[in-house]
Amino acid sequence: MRGRLAVVTVGCKANFADSAGIVARAARAGFHVVPQGEPADVLVVNSCTVTHKADRDSRALARRLRRENPGAVLVMTGCYAEVSPAARGSLPEVDHWIGIGDPEALSGILRSIAGVQAPVGEEPTEHAAGKLLGRTRTFLKVQDGCDAHCAYCVVPAARGRSQSVPLKDIVERAVRAESEGARELVLTGIHVGRYGHDRGEREGLAGLLRALLSATTACRFRLGSVEPEEATSTLAGLLAEGGRICPHLHVPLQSGSDRVLRRMRRPYTAGRYRERLHMLSSAVPGLRLGADVIAGFPGETDVDFGETVELLRGSPLSYLHAFSYSSRAGTESAGWADDVPPSEKKRRTARLREIDSTMRKKYLETQLGRTVRVIAETRGTAPGEFRGTSENYAEVSFRGEAVRTGDLVPVSVESVHGFTLFGKVVTELGPR
């Protein structure tokens, strides 16, 4: 029996949640899961395909792992494996190629490698699996798939239609994770804002959050990406209660030009996006807002890009994820003439990153003298030093006695260096 297995993850939080599921299947097949980088008999690459770069990264990772582990069994799974099965022929380094759409096939392969016919071990919970993967925050997958048809996105081809996990199952998993010590549960999926829509629940996400708050007592919950039309006043009301839902939302923009938004097949206007952001900011004091922006989409003119910059400057956003457009096979826009020169894409992306840097620094300066609650995720180099994530999604380096990784602690912010807050654990809460 091959006993040691490691999972290497490429991509988004949904992929990290899927990796916890892979760990669970491996444990049931009798494997001992080890951290990435340790010697392993089986290596599973959980791949990403959101861009051509993600494809390249997944292939390069597989090749590197083969060089470093010539005797290991190498398994490729995830979105890239699902969307590009023909690429298997160009990756002889990979022993098994399993798309994301058939998790039971992965279980069968793992049992076959292990030499067992049926599950032989216990299945760890999401929290326990996350700890095996080296994480202190627990990713709770609540939904998968996407019904949107953005012109540039291949993810629906990999993940299929939107499907919500039954509320009862999510609540049971959350309660179990909290009982095992989880202090932050991150609700993950491909289109989390549409939770419950496939069952006709228009405010399904808000209902899920209420159920989770009612069933748990101490852990906090974090939302990630919520589309503009799904950032409703009902959801804002829950965030405004100031309880255990982290005051942070990522609201994708992609472009501030109505013309480009239409070409992208995005279901809102720049004006509507602006209204939603200001509604959220007004309704939820202290809410931190971020966005995705694509530079150089086919047909984007200087005027279009200028409209994006203007929207960003007048918004309550405090950080950006900026990307240069790249044509993705299997998407609508892949067949369009890409009339933005690479040098111009690079220039526009650099401009967006300058705006991002200014936004981040301005926001972090407002945190000086405040007390934030931080999950201690990793230890620093000196005794009593830790790094972690605050409720408003800031990276924090802090000092504290008797702190353990995974603890949720109050930290008084004393300084800002780069994009990191620095402070110390306190017992008396200051301004928040």
Phi, psi and chi 1 to 4 in degrees:
 res  aa     phi    psi   chi1   chi2   chi3   chi4
   1 MET       -  135.6  171.9 -178.9  169.8      -
   2 ARG   -86.9  117.9  -65.1  173.7  177.5  -90.7
   3 GLY   -99.9  -24.2      -      -      -      -
   4 ARG  -108.2  131.3  -64.7  163.8   66.5   85.9
   5 LEU  -133.5  137.7  178.0  144.0      -      -
   6 ALA  -125.8  145.6      -      -      -      -
   7 VAL  -114.8  129.9 -179.7      -      -      -
   8 VAL  -116.1  125.4 -174.1      -      -      -
   9 THR  -110.6  134.6  -51.2      -      -      -
  10 VAL  -118.2  133.7 -177.1      -      -      -
  11 GLY   113.8 -146.1      -      -      -      -
  12 CYS   -88.4  178.5   63.5      -      -      -
  13 LYS   -62.6  -32.6  -70.3 -177.1  175.5   65.9
  14 ALA   -62.0  -37.3      -      -      -      -
  15 ASN   -65.4  -39.2  -98.7   22.5      -      -
  16 PHE   -65.6  -36.3  -80.0   95.9      -      -
  17 ALA   -64.9  -40.7      -      -      -      -
  18 ASP   -63.0  -35.8  -71.0  -20.3      -      -
  19 SER   -63.8  -34.1  -71.3      -      -      -
  20 ALA   -62.7  -37.0      -      -      -      -
  21 GLY   -65.6  -37.3      -      -      -      -
  22 ILE   -64.0  -42.2  -66.2  170.2      -      -
  23 VAL   -59.2  -42.7  164.8      -      -      -
  24 ALA   -61.8  -43.7      -      -      -      -
  25 ARG   -65.6  -37.9  -65.4 -176.1 -169.7   95.9
  26 ALA   -64.8  -42.0      -      -      -      -
  27 ALA   -63.2  -38.4      -      -      -      -
  28 ARG   -67.7  -28.4  -67.5 -163.5   72.6 -159.1
  29 ALA   -81.3   -3.3      -      -      -      -
  30 GLY    99.9    7.9      -      -      -      -
  31 PHE   -79.7  152.5  -75.3   98.6      -      -
  32 HIS   -97.2  113.3  172.3   56.5      -      -
  33 VAL   -80.0  130.5  178.0      -      -      -
  34 VAL  -120.8  156.2  -62.6      -      -      -
  35 PRO   -64.9  153.2  -19.0   31.2      -      -
  36 GLN   -56.4  135.3  175.4 -175.7  -17.1      -
  37 GLY   101.5  -20.8      -      -      -      -
  38 GLU   -84.6  156.2  -71.1 -166.7   10.5      -
  39 PRO   -56.4  133.8  -23.9   33.4      -      -
  40 ALA  -142.0  149.4      -      -      -      -
  41 ASP   -85.6  -27.6  -56.9  -62.8      -      -
  42 VAL  -132.3  132.1  179.4      -      -      -
  43 LEU  -120.5  126.7  -66.7  158.6      -      -
  44 VAL  -112.0  120.9 -178.7      -      -      -
  45 VAL   -96.9  114.8  176.4      -      -      -
  46 ASN   -94.6  101.0 -172.3    9.7      -      -
  47 SER   -89.6  167.6   62.7      -      -      -
  48 CYS  -126.1  152.0  176.9      -      -      -
  49 THR  -137.4   18.7 -166.0      -      -      -
  50 VAL   -64.4  -28.4   69.5      -      -      -
  51 THR  -138.4  168.5   63.9      -      -      -
  52 HIS   -60.8  -34.6  -79.2  -55.3      -      -
  53 LYS   -63.2  -40.2 -177.6  178.5 -177.2  -58.9
  54 ALA   -62.3  -40.2      -      -      -      -
  55 ASP   -58.8  -48.9  -72.1   -6.2      -      -
  56 ARG   -61.3  -42.3  -69.6 -163.7  -56.9  -89.7
  57 ASP   -61.1  -41.2  -71.2  -13.2      -      -
  58 SER   -65.0  -42.6  -62.7      -      -      -
  59 ARG   -66.0  -45.1  -68.3 -167.9  -62.1  -92.6
  60 ALA   -62.4  -38.2      -      -      -      -
  61 LEU   -63.2  -44.3  177.3   60.0      -      -
  62 ALA   -60.6  -42.7      -      -      -      -
  63 ARG   -66.2  -40.7  -69.7  174.1  178.9  132.5
  64 ARG   -65.4  -44.0  177.1  172.7   65.4   79.1
  65 LEU   -62.2  -36.5  -69.8  173.9      -      -
  66 ARG   -65.0  -42.6  171.5   55.2   71.1 -146.2
  67 ARG   -61.2  -40.9  -69.6 -166.1  -58.0  -88.7
  68 GLU   -79.3  -21.2  -64.5  172.7   -8.8      -
  69 ASN  -134.3   67.8  -56.2  -89.3      -      -
  70 PRO   -61.3  -25.7   21.0  -33.1      -      -
  71 GLY   -96.7   -0.2      -      -      -      -
  72 ALA   -83.4  158.1      -      -      -      -
  73 VAL   -85.5  128.3  174.3      -      -      -
  74 LEU  -112.8  124.2 -173.3   57.2      -      -
  75 VAL  -115.6  128.8 -179.5      -      -      -
  76 MET  -106.0  123.3  176.9   74.9   79.1      -
  77 THR  -137.2 -171.9 -172.3      -      -      -
  78 GLY    95.2 -169.6      -      -      -      -
  79 CYS   -66.3  -39.9  -69.4      -      -      -
  80 TYR   -63.3  -42.4  175.5   57.6      -      -
  81 ALA   -63.4  -31.9      -      -      -      -
  82 GLU   -74.1  -44.3  179.0   71.1   24.9      -
  83 VAL   -83.4  -28.3  169.0      -      -      -
  84 SER  -123.6   59.0  -55.2      -      -      -
  85 PRO   -62.7  -27.1   22.3  -33.9      -      -
  86 ALA   -66.6  -20.7      -      -      -      -
  87 ALA   -71.7  -10.8      -      -      -      -
  88 ARG   -57.5  -36.7  179.9  174.3 -174.6  171.8
  89 GLY   -63.7  -25.7      -      -      -      -
  90 SER   -91.4    2.7   64.5      -      -      -
  91 LEU  -126.3   71.1  -88.5  179.5      -      -
  92 PRO   -65.1  -13.0   24.4  -35.0      -      -
  93 GLU   -65.3  -23.5  -64.9   85.8   -6.8      -
  94 VAL   -89.4  130.9  173.4      -      -      -
  95 ASP   -86.9  -36.2  -62.7  -59.9      -      -
  96 HIS  -135.6  135.8  -60.0  -80.7      -      -
  97 TRP  -123.7  113.4 -168.8  -78.1      -      -
  98 ILE  -132.7  117.6  -54.3  167.8      -      -
  99 GLY   -65.5  158.8      -      -      -      -
 100 ILE   -70.2  -19.5 -163.9  172.4      -      -
 101 GLY   -74.1   -5.5      -      -      -      -
 102 ASP  -134.4   75.4 -168.8    0.4      -      -
 103 PRO   -62.5  -29.5   19.6  -30.9      -      -
 104 GLU   -66.8  -29.7  -74.0  -50.8  -51.8      -
 105 ALA   -63.0  -39.2      -      -      -      -
 106 LEU   -64.0  -42.7  178.4   58.2      -      -
 107 SER   -58.6  -42.7  -64.4      -      -      -
 108 GLY   -63.3  -42.1      -      -      -      -
 109 ILE   -63.0  -44.0  -72.8  -68.6      -      -
 110 LEU   -62.9  -42.1  -66.8  177.1      -      -
 111 ARG   -65.0  -38.2  -71.5 -163.1  -61.3  -89.5
 112 SER   -63.4  -43.8  175.0      -      -      -
 113 ILE   -62.6  -40.6  -64.8  169.0      -      -
 114 ALA   -74.1  -17.4      -      -      -      -
 115 GLY    80.2   30.6      -      -      -      -
 116 VAL  -123.2  154.5  -61.3      -      -      -
 117 GLN   -93.8  -24.9  -62.2  -60.8  -48.1      -
 118 ALA  -141.9  164.0      -      -      -      -
 119 PRO   -54.3  137.3  -26.0   35.0      -      -
 120 VAL  -122.9  -13.5  -64.1      -      -      -
 121 GLY  -118.1  174.6      -      -      -      -
 122 GLU   -81.9  148.0  -83.8 -167.9   34.8      -
 123 GLU   -93.3  117.2 -178.7  170.7  -23.7      -
 124 PRO   -71.1  155.8   26.4  -33.2      -      -
 125 THR   -75.3  172.8   62.8      -      -      -
 126 GLU   -57.0  -40.7  -85.0  117.0  -26.9      -
 127 HIS   -65.8  -46.3 -179.3   62.4      -      -
 128 ALA   -64.8  -40.9      -      -      -      -
 129 ALA   -64.8  -40.4      -      -      -      -
 130 GLY   -61.4  -39.2      -      -      -      -
 131 LYS   -64.6  -37.5  -70.4  178.0   71.6  174.6
 132 LEU   -63.6  -29.0  -71.3  171.1      -      -
 133 LEU   -86.8    1.8  -70.8  166.7      -      -
 134 GLY    87.0   18.9      -      -      -      -
 135 ARG  -106.9  148.2  -64.6 -161.2  -54.6  -92.2
 136 THR  -105.5  -24.6   50.8      -      -      -
 137 ARG   -90.3  141.4  -64.2 -173.0  -65.5  153.7
 138 THR  -100.7  124.9  -61.0      -      -      -
 139 PHE   -90.3  118.2  -65.9  150.3      -      -
 140 LEU  -107.0  104.4 -165.6   65.1      -      -
 141 LYS   -76.6  121.8 -167.8  171.6 -178.7  179.5
 142 VAL  -112.8  -11.5  -56.8      -      -      -
 143 GLN  -162.8  154.8  177.1  -85.7  -16.2      -
 144 ASP  -143.4  160.3 -155.3  -15.1      -      -
 145 GLY    81.1  171.7      -      -      -      -
 146 CYS  -152.6  134.1 -176.6      -      -      -
 147 ASP   -97.5   -2.9  -64.8  -26.1      -      -
 148 ALA   -74.7  160.2      -      -      -      -
 149 HIS  -131.6   55.4  -60.6  -75.4      -      -
 150 CYS   -62.5  139.1  -61.8      -      -      -
 151 ALA   -64.3  -21.6      -      -      -      -
 152 TYR  -104.1   -2.2   51.5   82.4      -      -
 153 CYS  -107.9  130.9 -174.0      -      -      -
 154 VAL   -99.5   -6.0   74.9      -      -      -
 155 VAL   -58.0  -41.5  170.9      -      -      -
 156 PRO   -57.1  -31.4  -28.7   37.9      -      -
 157 ALA   -67.9  -29.6      -      -      -      -
 158 ALA   -85.1  -37.1      -      -      -      -
 159 ARG  -104.6  -16.2  -63.6  -83.4 -176.3  165.8
 160 GLY    79.6 -165.6      -      -      -      -
 161 ARG   -73.0  158.5  -65.6 -173.4   63.0   81.1
 162 SER   -65.4  130.6  179.5      -      -      -
 163 GLN  -136.7  126.5  -67.9 -175.3  -44.8      -
 164 SER   -93.7  138.5  -57.8      -      -      -
 165 VAL   -72.9  138.9  176.5      -      -      -
 166 PRO   -53.7  136.4  -27.9   35.4      -      -
 167 LEU   -55.9  -42.9 -174.3  146.0      -      -
 168 LYS   -57.7  -41.9  179.9  175.1  179.3  -69.2
 169 ASP   -65.4  -41.2  -67.5   -9.4      -      -
 170 ILE   -64.6  -44.8  -61.4  169.6      -      -
 171 VAL   -62.5  -43.4  169.8      -      -      -
 172 GLU   -61.4  -41.6  -72.6  176.2   -5.6      -
 173 ARG   -66.8  -37.9  -72.8  155.6   49.7 -153.1
 174 ALA   -66.3  -44.0      -      -      -      -
 175 VAL   -61.5  -43.1  169.4      -      -      -
 176 ARG   -64.7  -42.4 -169.1  162.5   60.3 -116.3
 177 ALA   -62.7  -42.7      -      -      -      -
 178 GLU   -63.1  -40.6 -177.0 -178.4   50.9      -
 179 SER   -64.5  -23.4   72.0      -      -      -
 180 GLU   -91.7    2.7  -66.2  176.2  -14.4      -
 181 GLY   109.3    2.1      -      -      -      -
 182 ALA   -65.2  132.0      -      -      -      -
 183 ARG  -113.8  -11.5  -70.0  -62.8  169.3 -100.6
 184 GLU  -140.4  125.7  178.9  173.9  -51.4      -
 185 LEU  -112.9  120.7  -60.4  178.0      -      -
 186 VAL   -98.3  116.9 -175.6      -      -      -
 187 LEU   -76.6  116.9  -56.1 -167.6      -      -
 188 THR  -119.4  161.4   63.7      -      -      -
 189 GLY   168.3 -174.8      -      -      -      -
 190 ILE   -90.2  -34.2  -60.1  -59.7      -      -
 191 HIS  -142.5   66.0 -158.0  153.2      -      -
 192 VAL   -58.5  -34.7  171.6      -      -      -
 193 GLY   -62.4  -18.9      -      -      -      -
 194 ARG   -97.3   19.3  -70.9 -173.2   66.3   83.1
 195 TYR   -56.1  128.7  177.9   80.9      -      -
 196 GLY    87.0  -14.5      -      -      -      -
 197 HIS   -63.1  -32.6  -77.1 -142.9      -      -
 198 ASP   -69.7  -10.9   51.1  -41.7      -      -
 199 ARG  -108.6    9.0  -59.9 -168.6  -65.6 -107.5
 200 GLY    82.7   15.1      -      -      -      -
 201 GLU   -96.2  104.9  -58.5  165.6    9.9      -
 202 ARG   -71.9  -26.6  -52.5  -43.2  -62.4  174.1
 203 GLU  -118.3   44.6  -68.6  -75.5   -2.4      -
 204 GLY   -63.1  -37.8      -      -      -      -
 205 LEU   -66.1  -42.9 -178.7   57.8      -      -
 206 ALA   -62.9  -40.5      -      -      -      -
 207 GLY   -64.0  -39.3      -      -      -      -
 208 LEU   -63.2  -44.2  171.3   61.4      -      -
 209 LEU   -62.1  -42.3  -75.1  167.5      -      -
 210 ARG   -60.2  -43.6  -70.3 -167.2 -172.0   95.7
 211 ALA   -64.0  -40.3      -      -      -      -
 212 LEU   -67.2  -41.4  -70.8  168.9      -      -
 213 LEU   -64.1  -38.2  -68.9  170.7      -      -
 214 SER   -68.5  -34.3  176.7      -      -      -
 215 ALA   -87.4  -15.5      -      -      -      -
 216 THR  -116.6  171.2   57.5      -      -      -
 217 THR  -126.5  -32.2   58.0      -      -      -
 218 ALA  -126.7  -30.4      -      -      -      -
 219 CYS   -71.2  156.4   63.6      -      -      -
 220 ARG  -107.2  159.1   70.6 -172.9 -173.7 -170.1
 221 PHE  -119.6  140.5  -64.3   93.9      -      -
 222 ARG  -123.8  133.2 -176.7 -178.6  -59.8  -79.5
 223 LEU   -96.4  150.3  -67.0  171.2      -      -
 224 GLY  -104.8 -108.0      -      -      -      -
 225 SER   -86.8  124.1 -175.4      -      -      -
 226 VAL  -129.4  122.9  176.9      -      -      -
 227 GLU   -64.1  154.1  -67.1  -71.2  -29.7      -
 228 PRO   -52.4  -46.4  -26.6   33.7      -      -
 229 GLU   -70.4  -14.3  -67.5  -56.7  -54.3      -
 230 GLU   -97.5   -6.7  -66.3  144.3   16.9      -
 231 ALA   -84.5   76.3      -      -      -      -
 232 THR   -85.3  167.8   64.0      -      -      -
 233 SER   -64.9  -30.7   57.2      -      -      -
 234 THR   -64.1  -45.2  -58.3      -      -      -
 235 LEU   -64.5  -41.7 -174.7   60.2      -      -
 236 ALA   -60.0  -38.5      -      -      -      -
 237 GLY   -60.7  -40.4      -      -      -      -
 238 LEU   -64.9  -44.1  -85.1  172.7      -      -
 239 LEU   -63.1  -34.7  -70.6  164.5      -      -
 240 ALA   -71.5  -15.5      -      -      -      -
 241 GLU   -67.1  -16.0  -69.9  175.8    5.5      -
 242 GLY    70.7   27.0      -      -      -      -
 243 GLY   -96.4 -120.3      -      -      -      -
 244 ARG  -101.4   14.8  -69.2 -174.0  -73.9  123.4
 245 ILE   -99.2  121.8  -55.5  175.3      -      -
 246 CYS   -60.4  135.0  -67.9      -      -      -
 247 PRO   -79.2   69.4   30.1  -34.6      -      -
 248 HIS  -154.1  131.5  161.5 -116.9      -      -
 249 LEU  -140.0  141.0  -81.6 -179.4      -      -
 250 HIS  -107.0  116.0 -168.6   83.5      -      -
 251 VAL  -117.0   99.3 -172.8      -      -      -
 252 PRO   -58.8  135.5  -22.9   33.8      -      -
 253 LEU  -105.0  -56.4  168.9   61.8      -      -
 254 GLN    76.6  -45.4  -49.2  -53.2    2.8      -
 255 SER  -157.8  148.8  175.0      -      -      -
 256 GLY   -97.9   10.0      -      -      -      -
 257 SER  -105.1  124.5  160.9      -      -      -
 258 ASP   -60.4  -37.3  -73.9  -14.9      -      -
 259 ARG   -63.6  -43.6 -167.2 -177.2   69.0   83.5
 260 VAL   -69.9  -38.6  174.2      -      -      -
 261 LEU   -59.2  -40.7  -72.2  170.9      -      -
 262 ARG   -63.0  -43.8  -74.0 -166.8  -62.9  -88.8
 263 ARG   -64.5  -33.5  -64.0 -159.3   81.4 -157.0
 264 MET   -73.8  -13.6  -71.7  178.5  166.1      -
 265 ARG    68.3   35.7  -52.8  -75.4 -175.2 -104.2
 266 ARG   -87.9  135.2  -61.1  -69.2  -73.6  172.1
 267 PRO   -89.4   42.7   34.0  -35.8      -      -
 268 TYR  -159.1  165.3   52.2   84.7      -      -
 269 THR  -102.2  167.4   63.8      -      -      -
 270 ALA   -61.3  -38.4      -      -      -      -
 271 GLY   -64.0  -41.0      -      -      -      -
 272 ARG   -64.8  -40.9  179.6   64.4  168.2  166.7
 273 TYR   -60.4  -46.1 -178.0   89.0      -      -
 274 ARG   -59.6  -43.3 -171.6 -178.5  -68.0  107.7
 275 GLU   -60.0  -44.1  -71.6  172.3    4.1      -
 276 ARG   -62.8  -43.5  -76.8  -61.9  167.3  108.4
 277 LEU   -61.5  -44.6  -77.6 -163.8      -      -
 278 HIS   -69.8  -33.2  -74.3  -71.8      -      -
 279 MET   -61.3  -46.9  179.7  -85.1  -70.7      -
 280 LEU   -63.4  -45.4  -70.3  166.3      -      -
 281 SER   -63.6  -38.5 -178.3      -      -      -
 282 SER   -73.4  -36.5  -62.4      -      -      -
 283 ALA   -78.0  -26.8      -      -      -      -
 284 VAL  -125.6   91.8 -170.5      -      -      -
 285 PRO   -57.5  133.9  -24.1   34.5      -      -
 286 GLY    83.0    1.0      -      -      -      -
 287 LEU   -65.3  131.3  177.2   66.3      -      -
 288 ARG   -96.9  132.3 -170.3  175.1 -168.9 -164.9
 289 LEU  -122.9  136.6  -67.1  164.3      -      -
 290 GLY  -131.5  170.1      -      -      -      -
 291 ALA  -152.2  156.4      -      -      -      -
 292 ASP   -96.7  143.2  -64.0  -32.0      -      -
 293 VAL  -139.3  134.6 -173.3      -      -      -
 294 ILE  -104.5  128.1  -62.9  172.9      -      -
 295 ALA  -102.6  136.8      -      -      -      -
 296 GLY    81.4   29.5      -      -      -      -
 297 PHE   -62.0  146.7 -170.0   73.4      -      -
 298 PRO   -48.6  125.9  -30.4   36.5      -      -
 299 GLY    89.5   -4.5      -      -      -      -
 300 GLU   -68.1  121.6 -177.9 -173.2   67.0      -
 301 THR   -94.6  174.0   65.4      -      -      -
 302 ASP   -60.2  -37.6  -76.0  -21.1      -      -
 303 VAL   -64.6  -44.3  172.0      -      -      -
 304 ASP   -58.7  -47.8  -65.3  -35.9      -      -
 305 PHE   -64.0  -37.5 -177.7   69.0      -      -
 306 GLY   -60.9  -36.4      -      -      -      -
 307 GLU   -64.9  -37.0  -69.7  175.1   -6.8      -
 308 THR   -63.8  -47.0  -62.0      -      -      -
 309 VAL   -60.6  -42.5  170.0      -      -      -
 310 GLU   -62.3  -43.6 -178.0 -178.8    1.7      -
 311 LEU   -61.7  -44.2 -172.4  153.9      -      -
 312 LEU   -62.5  -42.5  -64.7  174.1      -      -
 313 ARG   -62.5  -32.1  -77.1  175.4  168.9  166.0
 314 GLY   -97.7   14.1      -      -      -      -
 315 SER  -103.5  164.1   76.9      -      -      -
 316 PRO   -87.3   15.3   29.5  -32.5      -      -
 317 LEU   -64.9  149.1  -67.8  166.1      -      -
 318 SER  -124.1    1.0   68.1      -      -      -
 319 TYR  -163.8  160.2   70.7   89.2      -      -
 320 LEU  -131.3  151.9  -56.6  176.6      -      -
 321 HIS  -110.8  109.8  -67.7  161.6      -      -
 322 ALA  -105.0  135.0      -      -      -      -
 323 PHE  -131.9  144.8  -52.9   90.3      -      -
 324 SER   -85.2  135.2  -66.5      -      -      -
 325 TYR   -63.5  136.4  171.7   78.3      -      -
 326 SER  -135.1  135.6   63.1      -      -      -
 327 SER   -62.9  134.9  176.8      -      -      -
 328 ARG  -121.3  117.8 -175.9   66.0 -179.1   84.4
 329 ALA   -55.3  138.6      -      -      -      -
 330 GLY    93.7   -0.2      -      -      -      -
 331 THR  -110.9  161.1   64.5      -      -      -
 332 GLU   -61.2  -43.9 -179.2 -175.7   -0.3      -
 333 SER   -73.2  -11.6   62.0      -      -      -
 334 ALA   -62.7  -24.6      -      -      -      -
 335 GLY   -90.7    2.0      -      -      -      -
 336 TRP   -92.0  153.7  -61.2  -11.7      -      -
 337 ALA   -67.3  125.9      -      -      -      -
 338 ASP   -91.3   90.7 -171.1   -6.8      -      -
 339 ASP   -95.3   19.8   53.8    0.7      -      -
 340 VAL  -105.7  114.3  180.0      -      -      -
 341 PRO   -59.3  147.1  -21.0   32.1      -      -
 342 PRO   -53.3  -38.5  -27.3   35.0      -      -
 343 SER   -64.7  -35.8   59.7      -      -      -
 344 GLU   -72.7  -38.4 -178.3   60.9   16.9      -
 345 LYS   -58.3  -45.1  -72.4 -177.7 -171.8  176.9
 346 LYS   -61.1  -42.6 -175.5  176.1 -179.8  179.4
 347 ARG   -63.6  -45.7 -175.0 -167.7   71.4   79.6
 348 ARG   -65.7  -40.3  -68.2  177.4 -171.5  176.9
 349 THR   -63.8  -40.5  -56.4      -      -      -
 350 ALA   -62.4  -37.8      -      -      -      -
 351 ARG   -64.6  -41.6  180.0   72.2 -176.1   97.3
 352 LEU   -63.4  -38.3  -68.5  174.5      -      -
 353 ARG   -71.0  -29.6  -70.9  176.5  178.8  159.8
 354 GLU   -64.3  -43.8  -71.5  174.1    1.4      -
 355 ILE   -62.3  -42.5  -65.4  170.2      -      -
 356 ASP   -57.9  -46.4  166.1   59.7      -      -
 357 SER   -60.1  -43.3  178.4      -      -      -
 358 THR   -63.7  -44.1  -60.3      -      -      -
 359 MET   -59.9  -47.9  -75.1  178.4  167.9      -
 360 ARG   -61.7  -47.1  -71.1  177.2 -171.1  -97.3
 361 LYS   -62.5  -42.5  -70.0  175.7 -179.5  177.0
 362 LYS   -62.2  -43.9 -178.6  178.8  178.2 -179.2
 363 TYR   -66.6  -46.7  177.1   81.9      -      -
 364 LEU   -63.0  -32.5  -66.9  175.9      -      -
 365 GLU   -61.6  -29.7  -69.8  -69.9  -22.5      -
 366 THR   -71.4  -12.2   68.7      -      -      -
 367 GLN   -89.3   -7.8  -57.7  -57.7  -64.6      -
 368 LEU   -59.5  132.1  -73.5  170.1      -      -
 369 GLY    83.5   -6.5      -      -      -      -
 370 ARG   -90.6  164.0  -64.9 -176.3  175.7  -85.3
 371 THR  -108.6  123.8  -62.0      -      -      -
 372 VAL  -116.7  154.5  -66.1      -      -      -
 373 ARG  -100.9  125.4  -68.3 -170.1  176.0  -86.5
 374 VAL  -122.9  134.9 -176.6      -      -      -
 375 ILE   -82.4  120.8  -68.3  -75.7      -      -
 376 ALA   -74.4  107.0      -      -      -      -
 377 GLU   -98.2  -41.8  -63.4 -178.7   66.6      -
 378 THR  -138.3  154.5   58.5      -      -      -
 379 ARG   -84.7  147.1  -69.1 -176.9  176.8  -86.6
 380 GLY   -82.9 -170.4      -      -      -      -
 381 THR   -81.0  -27.1   54.5      -      -      -
 382 ALA  -100.1  154.5      -      -      -      -
 383 PRO   -57.8  136.0  -23.9   34.3      -      -
 384 GLY    80.6    4.8      -      -      -      -
 385 GLU  -100.0  137.8  -74.7 -173.2   -7.6      -
 386 PHE  -139.8  161.1  -67.4   84.5      -      -
 387 ARG  -126.9  146.4  -64.9  179.0   79.2   88.5
 388 GLY  -166.4 -169.4      -      -      -      -
 389 THR  -119.4  131.0  -55.6      -      -      -
 390 SER   -83.7  170.9   67.4      -      -      -
 391 GLU   -61.6  -28.7   68.3  -90.0   35.6      -
 392 ASN   -96.3   23.3   51.5   11.7      -      -
 393 TYR    63.9   40.8 -153.5   56.3      -      -
 394 ALA  -107.6  144.4      -      -      -      -
 395 GLU   -80.0  130.8 -174.9  176.5  -74.1      -
 396 VAL  -128.5  131.3 -175.3      -      -      -
 397 SER  -108.1  130.2  178.9      -      -      -
 398 PHE  -148.7  164.0   62.9   94.0      -      -
 399 ARG  -110.7  141.8  -49.3  177.5  -53.3  -78.4
 400 GLY  -169.0  138.7      -      -      -      -
 401 GLU   -88.7  149.9  -59.4  -61.5  -33.1      -
 402 ALA    57.6   28.8      -      -      -      -
 403 VAL   -96.3  140.7  176.9      -      -      -
 404 ARG  -118.7  152.8  -59.4  167.1  -59.4  174.2
 405 THR   -59.8  137.9   54.6      -      -      -
 406 GLY    97.5  -15.3      -      -      -      -
 407 ASP   -71.1  150.1  -76.2   -7.8      -      -
 408 LEU  -107.6  113.2  178.8   61.4      -      -
 409 VAL  -129.6  150.3  -65.6      -      -      -
 410 PRO   -81.1  131.4   27.2  -30.1      -      -
 411 VAL  -125.7  127.1  173.7      -      -      -
 412 SER   -84.8  123.3  175.5      -      -      -
 413 VAL   -82.1  123.3  178.3      -      -      -
 414 GLU  -107.2  -29.2  -61.0  173.4  -33.9      -
 415 SER  -158.2  168.0   62.3      -      -      -
 416 VAL  -128.5  130.0 -178.2      -      -      -
 417 HIS  -131.3  118.4  -60.4  -76.8      -      -
 418 GLY    63.1 -124.3      -      -      -      -
 419 PHE  -109.6   24.8  -61.5  139.5      -      -
 420 THR  -122.0  135.6  -57.4      -      -      -
 421 LEU   -86.4  144.6  -59.1  176.1      -      -
 422 PHE  -123.9  140.8  -73.5   76.7      -      -
 423 GLY  -170.4 -163.6      -      -      -      -
 424 LYS  -139.4  153.4   63.7 -179.1  179.2 -179.0
 425 VAL   -68.1  137.8  173.3      -      -      -
 426 VAL  -127.8  160.2  -65.0      -      -      -
 427 THR   -98.6  -32.1   53.6      -      -      -
 428 GLU   -95.9  125.5  -64.7  -65.4  -33.6      -
 429 LEU   -74.6  131.1  -64.1 -177.0      -      -
 430 GLY   -94.0 -163.5      -      -      -      -
 431 PRO   -62.2  143.1   21.3  -32.2      -      -
 432 ARG  -119.8      -  -61.2 -176.2   65.6 -173.3
